[in-house]
Amino acid sequence: MDIAGLIPTFGSLVFTIAAFIVALSVIIAIHEYGHYIVGRWSGIKAEVFSLGFGPVLFARTDKHGTQWQVAALPFGGYVKFKGDGGAASNPDEEVMSTLSPEERRSTMHGAPLWARAATVFAGPLFNFILSFLIFFCFLFYYGVEREPLTIESLRATPHGSSELAPGDVILALNGLPAGSRAELSEAAEALSPATTLDYRVLRDGEEITVPGPWPSPPAASGFSLDSAAEEAGMQVGDVVVSVNGTAIFDFEELNQATRNSDGQTLTLGVWREGEALSFEVTPRKLDTQNAEGAFETRYLIGLTGGATSIFDFASETPGIGEAAYYSGVRLYTILEGSVKGLYSVVTAKISTCAVSGPITIAKTSGQVAAKGLSDFIFFVAFISAAVGFINLFPVPVLDGGHLVFHAWEALTGRPPSDRALNVMMGIGLFLVGSLMIFAFGNDIWCRFIL
């Protein structure tokens, strides 16, 4: 066995696991901190805040009497409140029976209903807040596209001549309004692909018409994770000029060719900085959202492009209100997509392979981290929103299940009986355990066997 040959693979595995642990630890820490801080604000005392399970590696006790610790198994965390019998927040009846009414008020089980419900809901809420803040900060760091669209830079393409220049403000495309991203897309959809179009632009205070390239050529501005195109050797900036010998000019033509491929290998003719290349790319069957937001199964090669592949548009710093609005929209889109995706899996509209387990998430963590810190932070925002969403499922042992119990108490004036709680908690543990086994097995089946 060539041990030296295994070193790069081993290093990649270590990096992937490390990235996964970092992402998971950040998300769990934020989730548990939400429980902790809202509980403290509500008068509920936290005895232990643990990042991880198992043997304690590091611990210290703060002025509030809470022990903050890091444990050996970094795949979870918990807050143990006063009166809890364990990490699952089940009551320790022996301890609770010895407490005075005043002392019971500082426990999770003796606090008012509003305090308990707020403490439980705070975990998922803080996951959503983390996602929102990351999106908010990214908008301020990268800015939003200025409208009307202003060209900051443009790249060469193999088709058509161009007299566009940096600083040009785009007004129209072949007479159709094109001052915004939406208008530019609508204009391109209304026109037939051509090598050269007439761009009406504002330059140095004067409106002029100049020739320019087709705005959405099949050029690579990036690649999705597990991209077949990238694995085949394609690079950012490559322009696909033909599919199986048939010339193409528009990105949608490439999309149609891959969707209709039925998984058969495509021969892509590619232009790269004046050089003609050819790549054999096999589209992969993936579940993705369409323009209407519904999920469907398509064959894709994982190449992203459109107008962003040839134009870099100038950006500007948004106002606080605008940044908050777009951050909220982004968070809502993730949650809406999660609901629609889950519904599509349950109703068998898409494959169960769309359900990602720990192996896929770990692999994705490593791939995203390898692309750069900003991509990794953005990935953490997406996963944080997903974790918050999952924790709101009305399943006992999850936060959503506890909120259902609290809702029952609010409606009936009394909590569920201990016997009912024990039965439902057992069912919840079974469901969560089954889901984890399914997700793990799904990873192995879908990623390595199919």
Backbone torsions as a table, in degrees:
resi	resn	phi	psi	omega
1	MET	NA	135.3	179.0
2	ASP	-84.3	92.7	-178.1
3	ILE	-62.5	-40.5	-178.6
4	ALA	-60.8	-34.5	-179.9
5	GLY	-68.7	-20.0	-180.0
6	LEU	-84.3	-14.2	-174.8
7	ILE	-60.2	-46.4	178.0
8	PRO	-59.7	-41.7	179.2
9	THR	-63.9	-42.7	179.4
10	PHE	-63.8	-41.6	179.3
11	GLY	-63.1	-39.6	178.0
12	SER	-64.3	-40.2	179.3
13	LEU	-63.4	-44.3	178.9
14	VAL	-61.9	-42.1	179.6
15	PHE	-63.4	-42.2	179.8
16	THR	-62.5	-46.3	179.9
17	ILE	-64.3	-41.7	179.7
18	ALA	-62.6	-43.6	179.2
19	ALA	-63.4	-41.0	179.0
20	PHE	-62.9	-44.6	-179.1
21	ILE	-64.9	-41.8	179.3
22	VAL	-62.4	-48.5	-179.8
23	ALA	-60.5	-47.4	-177.9
24	LEU	-64.7	-40.7	-178.1
25	SER	-64.5	-41.9	179.0
26	VAL	-62.4	-46.8	-176.9
27	ILE	-65.5	-43.2	-179.7
28	ILE	-68.6	-40.8	179.6
29	ALA	-59.9	-43.3	178.7
30	ILE	-65.1	-42.8	-180.0
31	HIS	-60.7	-49.7	-177.9
32	GLU	-69.8	-32.0	177.9
33	TYR	-65.5	-34.0	175.6
34	GLY	-59.3	-47.7	176.6
35	HIS	-58.0	-46.5	-174.5
36	TYR	-63.7	-52.8	-170.8
37	ILE	-71.2	-38.5	178.0
38	VAL	-70.2	-35.8	174.3
39	GLY	-61.1	-44.2	179.8
40	ARG	-64.8	-42.2	178.0
41	TRP	-63.2	-28.7	-178.1
42	SER	-88.9	3.0	178.3
43	GLY	89.1	15.0	179.0
44	ILE	-102.2	125.9	-174.4
45	LYS	-85.8	130.5	176.0
46	ALA	-97.6	126.9	179.8
47	GLU	-91.0	-35.9	-177.7
48	VAL	-139.2	133.6	169.4
49	PHE	-118.2	111.4	-174.1
50	SER	-118.4	129.7	171.2
51	LEU	-102.0	103.0	-175.0
52	GLY	102.9	170.3	178.9
53	PHE	-122.2	171.0	174.9
54	GLY	87.2	-157.3	-177.5
55	PRO	-56.3	136.5	-178.1
56	VAL	-79.8	126.9	179.1
57	LEU	-92.6	-34.9	-177.6
58	PHE	-150.3	140.9	178.8
59	ALA	-153.8	147.7	171.5
60	ARG	-150.5	153.1	-178.3
61	THR	-110.4	129.5	-178.0
62	ASP	-89.1	-177.9	-175.6
63	LYS	-68.0	-17.1	178.3
64	HIS	-88.2	-1.7	-179.9
65	GLY	86.6	11.7	178.6
66	THR	-92.1	130.2	176.8
67	GLN	-90.1	118.7	177.8
68	TRP	-97.0	125.2	-174.0
69	GLN	-141.0	155.1	172.6
70	VAL	-117.3	125.0	-177.2
71	ALA	-105.3	169.6	-169.8
72	ALA	-71.4	-31.9	-177.1
73	LEU	-98.7	104.6	-170.2
74	PRO	-84.5	28.1	-175.5
75	PHE	-109.6	49.0	179.4
76	GLY	157.3	-170.0	179.1
77	GLY	-179.5	170.5	-179.1
78	TYR	-163.8	161.3	170.0
79	VAL	-117.8	124.9	176.8
80	LYS	-101.1	111.4	179.7
81	PHE	-86.7	162.7	178.0
82	LYS	-58.3	131.7	180.0
83	GLY	91.2	-7.1	178.0
84	ASP	-76.2	145.1	177.0
85	GLY	-90.3	-7.4	-179.6
86	GLY	178.6	-169.9	-176.4
87	ALA	-65.7	-21.9	-178.4
88	ALA	-83.5	3.3	178.0
89	SER	64.4	24.7	171.5
90	ASN	-75.2	143.3	-174.3
91	PRO	-69.4	141.2	172.3
92	ASP	-91.2	96.1	-172.8
93	GLU	-60.3	-33.9	-179.6
94	GLU	-65.4	-42.9	178.9
95	VAL	-70.9	-44.3	-177.1
96	MET	-60.6	-34.5	-177.8
97	SER	-69.2	-17.9	-178.0
98	THR	-94.9	-3.9	-174.3
99	LEU	-90.7	145.7	174.3
100	SER	-77.0	165.0	178.0
101	PRO	-55.0	-37.4	179.2
102	GLU	-67.4	-39.6	179.8
103	GLU	-71.9	-35.1	178.9
104	ARG	-63.3	-29.3	179.7
105	ARG	-62.2	-26.7	-178.7
106	SER	-90.6	7.3	176.2
107	THR	-101.2	162.7	178.4
108	MET	-67.2	-26.3	-173.2
109	HIS	-98.5	-9.1	178.5
110	GLY	-112.9	-1.6	-179.5
111	ALA	-77.7	159.7	176.7
112	PRO	-59.7	157.3	-177.1
113	LEU	-57.2	-42.3	-177.8
114	TRP	-61.1	-39.0	-178.7
115	ALA	-68.3	-40.9	179.7
116	ARG	-66.7	-45.0	-179.3
117	ALA	-64.3	-41.6	179.7
118	ALA	-64.5	-40.1	-180.0
119	THR	-65.3	-41.5	179.0
120	VAL	-66.9	-46.5	-176.3
121	PHE	-68.4	-23.4	-175.7
122	ALA	-62.7	-29.3	179.8
123	GLY	-61.0	-60.3	176.6
124	PRO	-59.5	-38.0	-179.3
125	LEU	-59.4	-42.4	-179.9
126	PHE	-67.9	-30.5	173.3
127	ASN	-63.6	-42.4	178.2
128	PHE	-66.3	-39.7	179.3
129	ILE	-63.3	-41.1	178.0
130	LEU	-59.1	-47.8	179.1
131	SER	-59.8	-46.5	-179.1
132	PHE	-59.0	-45.6	-177.6
133	LEU	-66.5	-36.6	177.8
134	ILE	-65.3	-46.7	177.8
135	PHE	-60.5	-41.4	-179.1
136	PHE	-61.1	-47.2	-178.8
137	CYS	-67.4	-37.2	178.6
138	PHE	-63.3	-38.5	179.0
139	LEU	-63.0	-38.9	178.7
140	PHE	-72.6	-34.1	-177.9
141	TYR	-73.6	-46.5	-176.3
142	TYR	-94.1	-20.5	-179.4
143	GLY	78.4	179.9	176.6
144	VAL	-121.2	154.5	-178.1
145	GLU	-61.7	133.7	177.9
146	ARG	-73.8	141.5	176.3
147	GLU	-123.4	136.2	-1.7
148	PRO	-59.7	154.6	-177.6
149	LEU	-58.1	129.2	-179.4
150	THR	-119.0	125.1	-177.3
151	ILE	-73.3	122.9	174.6
152	GLU	-92.9	-40.6	174.8
153	SER	-158.8	160.8	177.8
154	LEU	-143.4	152.0	-175.5
155	ARG	-106.6	156.5	178.7
156	ALA	-74.4	148.5	174.5
157	THR	-131.1	162.2	-178.6
158	PRO	-78.2	-6.5	-174.1
159	HIS	-115.9	129.3	169.2
160	GLY	76.1	156.7	177.1
161	SER	-92.6	162.3	-179.0
162	SER	-144.7	132.8	173.8
163	GLU	-115.7	14.4	174.7
164	LEU	-68.2	152.7	-177.4
165	ALA	-141.5	153.8	175.4
166	PRO	-56.1	136.3	-178.3
167	GLY	100.5	-15.8	177.8
168	ASP	-65.3	134.7	175.5
169	VAL	-99.8	117.0	-176.6
170	ILE	-76.7	128.4	179.8
171	LEU	-112.6	-41.4	-175.8
172	ALA	-151.9	157.7	179.6
173	LEU	-129.5	111.8	-174.1
174	ASN	50.4	39.8	177.6
175	GLY	86.4	-6.4	179.9
176	LEU	-97.2	139.1	-179.4
177	PRO	-55.4	136.7	-177.8
178	ALA	-148.4	34.8	-176.3
179	GLY	-80.7	-14.8	178.7
180	SER	-124.6	168.8	179.0
181	ARG	-59.7	-42.8	-179.6
182	ALA	-64.5	-43.2	-179.8
183	GLU	-66.4	-38.0	178.8
184	LEU	-62.8	-41.7	178.5
185	SER	-66.0	-42.7	179.7
186	GLU	-64.2	-38.9	179.2
187	ALA	-64.9	-42.0	179.9
188	ALA	-64.6	-37.4	179.5
189	GLU	-67.7	-30.5	-177.3
190	ALA	-81.5	-15.0	-176.7
191	LEU	-105.7	156.6	174.0
192	SER	-85.3	139.7	-179.2
193	PRO	-53.3	133.4	-179.8
194	ALA	-144.0	156.8	-178.7
195	THR	-71.4	-32.6	-177.4
196	THR	-137.7	138.4	177.9
197	LEU	-127.1	164.1	176.7
198	ASP	-93.0	120.1	178.0
199	TYR	-103.3	123.3	172.3
200	ARG	-91.0	117.5	-175.5
201	VAL	-130.6	159.4	173.3
202	LEU	-102.4	117.5	-178.3
203	ARG	-131.9	119.7	-179.9
204	ASP	55.0	39.8	176.7
205	GLY	81.0	3.1	-178.0
206	GLU	-122.2	135.8	176.4
207	GLU	-84.5	125.8	179.5
208	ILE	-136.0	162.4	176.1
209	THR	-114.4	126.6	-178.2
210	VAL	-133.9	153.6	176.8
211	PRO	-75.0	147.6	178.2
212	GLY	-153.0	169.3	-174.6
213	PRO	-77.7	164.8	172.5
214	TRP	-57.0	130.3	-168.7
215	PRO	-73.4	-17.0	-178.4
216	SER	-133.1	63.9	178.9
217	PRO	-71.7	162.7	178.5
218	PRO	-76.8	66.2	-177.9
219	ALA	-111.2	146.0	-175.6
220	ALA	-87.9	114.8	172.2
221	SER	-98.5	-11.3	178.9
222	GLY	179.0	178.2	-179.6
223	PHE	-135.0	142.8	176.0
224	SER	-77.0	169.8	178.2
225	LEU	-66.8	146.2	-177.4
226	ASP	56.7	39.7	-178.0
227	SER	-74.4	125.7	176.9
228	ALA	-66.2	-36.4	-179.8
229	ALA	-65.1	-43.9	-179.6
230	GLU	-67.2	-41.0	178.8
231	GLU	-64.1	-28.4	179.0
232	ALA	-75.1	-13.5	177.6
233	GLY	114.3	3.1	178.7
234	MET	-72.0	155.2	-176.2
235	GLN	-129.5	161.9	175.1
236	VAL	-60.4	133.4	-177.2
237	GLY	101.2	-17.2	177.3
238	ASP	-64.0	140.4	177.6
239	VAL	-116.7	123.0	177.7
240	VAL	-80.1	121.3	-177.5
241	VAL	-106.8	-14.4	178.6
242	SER	-157.7	152.9	174.9
243	VAL	-126.6	116.6	-177.8
244	ASN	52.9	38.4	176.1
245	GLY	88.5	-8.6	179.8
246	THR	-95.0	124.6	-177.7
247	ALA	-66.6	140.8	175.1
248	ILE	-132.2	155.4	-178.5
249	PHE	-127.8	-23.5	-172.9
250	ASP	-114.8	147.5	-178.5
251	PHE	-61.2	-34.7	-179.7
252	GLU	-65.9	-28.6	176.0
253	GLU	-64.6	-38.1	176.0
254	LEU	-66.8	-41.3	177.6
255	ASN	-58.8	-46.0	-178.9
256	GLN	-63.8	-39.5	-179.6
257	ALA	-64.4	-40.5	-179.7
258	THR	-73.0	-39.5	179.8
259	ARG	-64.6	-34.0	-177.4
260	ASN	-91.7	7.2	-174.5
261	SER	-75.9	-20.3	-175.9
262	ASP	57.4	29.8	177.0
263	GLY	81.9	3.2	179.7
264	GLN	-78.0	145.2	-179.1
265	THR	-62.4	134.6	179.3
266	LEU	-107.6	142.6	173.1
267	THR	-98.6	112.6	-177.3
268	LEU	-102.1	122.3	170.7
269	GLY	-82.8	128.5	-172.2
270	VAL	-127.9	137.0	173.2
271	TRP	-101.5	123.7	179.3
272	ARG	-130.8	100.2	178.1
273	GLU	50.9	46.7	176.5
274	GLY	90.0	-7.5	-179.1
275	GLU	-101.8	136.3	178.6
276	ALA	-91.1	124.7	-178.7
277	LEU	-128.9	167.5	177.6
278	SER	-138.8	137.7	-179.2
279	PHE	-133.1	140.2	172.9
280	GLU	-95.3	115.3	-175.6
281	VAL	-125.6	129.5	179.0
282	THR	-105.1	111.2	179.7
283	PRO	-59.5	148.5	-179.7
284	ARG	-112.4	144.4	-178.8
285	LYS	-79.8	116.5	-176.8
286	LEU	-134.7	153.5	175.9
287	ASP	-97.6	124.8	-176.0
288	THR	-145.0	162.6	178.8
289	GLN	-83.4	140.2	174.9
290	ASN	-91.3	-175.0	-176.5
291	ALA	-62.2	-27.3	-180.0
292	GLU	-85.3	-3.5	178.7
293	GLY	94.2	-7.8	179.0
294	ALA	-81.1	155.2	179.4
295	PHE	-92.0	142.8	176.1
296	GLU	-151.1	159.8	-179.5
297	THR	-93.0	128.9	-179.3
298	ARG	-135.4	161.7	168.9
299	TYR	-95.0	126.7	-176.4
300	LEU	-135.2	156.1	175.5
301	ILE	-109.6	-0.8	174.2
302	GLY	75.1	29.3	178.1
303	LEU	-107.1	128.8	179.2
304	THR	-108.8	147.5	-177.3
305	GLY	-165.7	-126.0	-174.7
306	GLY	89.0	-153.9	-177.3
307	ALA	-62.2	-28.1	-178.8
308	THR	-68.1	-12.5	-177.7
309	SER	-79.2	-21.4	-179.9
310	ILE	-121.8	-21.0	179.9
311	PHE	-113.5	137.0	163.6
312	ASP	-108.5	114.1	-178.5
313	PHE	-91.2	145.9	179.4
314	ALA	-65.5	146.5	-179.8
315	SER	-119.5	166.5	177.6
316	GLU	-143.2	155.6	-179.6
317	THR	-74.2	126.3	-178.5
318	PRO	-77.0	162.0	171.3
319	GLY	-72.4	164.9	-178.5
320	ILE	-60.4	-43.8	-179.9
321	GLY	-62.9	-42.4	-179.7
322	GLU	-65.7	-43.0	179.5
323	ALA	-64.0	-40.6	178.5
324	ALA	-64.3	-40.5	-179.7
325	TYR	-62.7	-50.8	-177.9
326	TYR	-66.6	-33.0	176.8
327	SER	-66.3	-41.4	176.9
328	GLY	-64.1	-40.7	178.4
329	VAL	-63.2	-41.4	179.9
330	ARG	-63.6	-43.8	179.0
331	LEU	-63.9	-44.0	179.2
332	TYR	-61.8	-39.0	-179.6
333	THR	-62.8	-39.5	178.7
334	ILE	-64.5	-46.2	-178.4
335	LEU	-66.4	-40.7	178.5
336	GLU	-63.5	-41.7	178.3
337	GLY	-65.1	-35.7	178.0
338	SER	-64.2	-43.5	179.6
339	VAL	-64.1	-46.8	-178.7
340	LYS	-66.5	-37.7	178.6
341	GLY	-65.1	-43.9	178.3
342	LEU	-62.9	-42.7	178.8
343	TYR	-62.0	-40.7	-178.9
344	SER	-66.4	-35.3	177.9
345	VAL	-70.2	-46.6	-178.1
346	VAL	-61.8	-38.0	-178.6
347	THR	-89.5	7.8	176.4
348	ALA	62.8	25.9	176.3
349	LYS	-77.5	-25.4	174.6
350	ILE	-133.9	166.1	-176.9
351	SER	-68.9	150.7	174.5
352	THR	-66.6	-11.7	176.0
353	CYS	-65.0	-12.5	176.0
354	ALA	-70.6	-16.7	178.3
355	VAL	-83.1	114.4	-178.5
356	SER	-89.3	138.7	177.0
357	GLY	-107.2	-171.5	-175.4
358	PRO	-62.4	-32.6	-179.3
359	ILE	-66.5	-46.8	179.8
360	THR	-64.6	-43.3	-179.3
361	ILE	-64.2	-40.4	178.5
362	ALA	-63.8	-44.3	179.0
363	LYS	-62.2	-42.8	178.8
364	THR	-63.7	-39.2	178.0
365	SER	-56.7	-46.2	-180.0
366	GLY	-65.8	-42.0	-179.7
367	GLN	-63.5	-43.1	-178.8
368	VAL	-69.3	-41.6	179.5
369	ALA	-62.0	-35.0	179.5
370	ALA	-67.0	-25.1	179.7
371	LYS	-75.7	-22.9	179.1
372	GLY	142.2	163.0	-176.2
373	LEU	-62.9	-41.5	-177.3
374	SER	-64.5	-40.1	177.7
375	ASP	-64.0	-38.8	-179.3
376	PHE	-66.6	-43.5	179.0
377	ILE	-63.2	-40.5	178.1
378	PHE	-63.0	-39.4	177.5
379	PHE	-62.3	-41.8	177.9
380	VAL	-59.4	-39.0	178.6
381	ALA	-61.6	-43.2	179.7
382	PHE	-65.1	-46.1	-177.9
383	ILE	-67.8	-36.2	178.5
384	SER	-61.1	-43.4	177.8
385	ALA	-63.6	-39.3	179.7
386	ALA	-65.9	-40.5	178.7
387	VAL	-64.2	-42.4	176.8
388	GLY	-61.3	-41.6	179.3
389	PHE	-63.2	-47.7	-178.5
390	ILE	-62.7	-38.5	-178.7
391	ASN	-67.9	-15.0	177.5
392	LEU	-89.4	-1.0	175.2
393	PHE	-58.2	137.2	-178.6
394	PRO	-75.8	56.6	-178.8
395	VAL	-114.4	126.2	176.8
396	PRO	-52.4	143.6	-173.9
397	VAL	87.4	-22.9	172.2
398	LEU	-90.7	163.4	-179.3
399	ASP	-59.2	-38.1	179.5
400	GLY	-61.9	-36.6	177.3
401	GLY	-65.2	-42.0	177.4
402	HIS	-63.7	-37.3	178.4
403	LEU	-66.0	-33.4	175.0
404	VAL	-63.8	-42.0	177.2
405	PHE	-60.8	-42.1	-179.9
406	HIS	-67.6	-35.9	177.1
407	ALA	-64.5	-40.8	176.6
408	TRP	-59.8	-44.0	179.8
409	GLU	-64.1	-39.4	179.8
410	ALA	-65.2	-35.3	-177.7
411	LEU	-80.1	-37.3	-174.4
412	THR	-99.3	-16.4	-178.5
413	GLY	86.2	1.8	178.0
414	ARG	-150.7	149.9	179.7
415	PRO	-74.8	163.9	174.9
416	PRO	-58.5	151.3	-179.7
417	SER	-64.9	158.3	-179.9
418	ASP	-59.1	-38.0	-179.9
419	ARG	-65.1	-44.0	179.0
420	ALA	-64.1	-40.0	179.0
421	LEU	-62.4	-44.4	-178.7
422	ASN	-62.9	-41.8	179.3
423	VAL	-64.9	-46.4	-177.8
424	MET	-67.9	-36.2	177.2
425	MET	-65.4	-37.7	176.9
426	GLY	-63.9	-42.1	177.3
427	ILE	-63.2	-42.1	179.6
428	GLY	-62.2	-43.2	178.2
429	LEU	-62.2	-39.6	179.0
430	PHE	-64.5	-44.2	-178.5
431	LEU	-65.3	-44.9	-179.5
432	VAL	-65.9	-43.0	177.8
433	GLY	-62.5	-41.1	178.8
434	SER	-63.9	-41.1	179.0
435	LEU	-63.6	-40.7	179.4
436	MET	-64.8	-42.2	178.7
437	ILE	-64.7	-42.3	178.7
438	PHE	-61.6	-46.4	-178.0
439	ALA	-63.4	-40.8	179.7
440	PHE	-66.1	-47.5	178.6
441	GLY	-64.9	-35.5	178.7
442	ASN	-62.8	-39.7	177.0
443	ASP	-58.9	-48.6	-177.1
444	ILE	-65.0	-44.9	-177.5
445	TRP	-66.0	-48.9	-172.9
446	CYS	-77.9	-33.2	-174.0
447	ARG	-93.1	-24.6	-172.5
448	PHE	-122.0	-20.6	-175.5
449	ILE	-104.4	-50.6	-178.8
450	LEU	-63.0	NA	NA
